[in-house]
Amino acid sequence: QLQLVESGGGLVQPGGSLRLSCAASGFTLDSNAVGWFRQAPGKEREGVSCINSIDGSTSYADSVKGRFTVYRDNAKNTVYLRMNSLKPEDTAVYYCAAPERLITLCRLSFKEYEYWGQGTQVTVSS
């Protein structure tokens, strides 16, 4: 059974850093694209970043470009989201997701992803 589990969230001060992990079971993460999304209270789920399987190319939302980095460790079957220079507006529940069909060029649209983790809370506050 395919399962995604996020970890690494927590409380951090503005300007701080966190690294989120997305561990998979039931499939290998390098076989398809993986996306990171977030949802703040009262807001819609938004795409943050994604990484493609074939060449490891990545995509980022404008709001996190230059601050967040997505990368993959195939040996650990894990995708990471490194978040630097965190801002209070980054506060949200963060989810990783994987599509059911093969995607060769990932997009930051939650509609393209069928498998989701349970989420991990990130709170940026002083």
Number of C-alpha atoms within 10 A of each C-alpha: 5 11 16 22 18 23 18 16 18 14 15 18 14 17 14 14 17 18 16 22 23 26 20 21 13 9 13 15 23 20 14 20 26 28 30 26 22 22 19 16 9 6 9 9 17 16 21 26 26 30 26 23 20 13 10 13 14 19 19 21 16 10 11 17 12 12 14 20 19 24 18 20 12 12 8 11 15 20 25 20 23 16 20 17 15 22 18 15 12 20 20 21 18 27 26 31 26 26 18 12 11 12 18 14 16 23 23 19 15 17 8 16 20 11 14 20 18 14 22 21 19 22 20 20 16 9
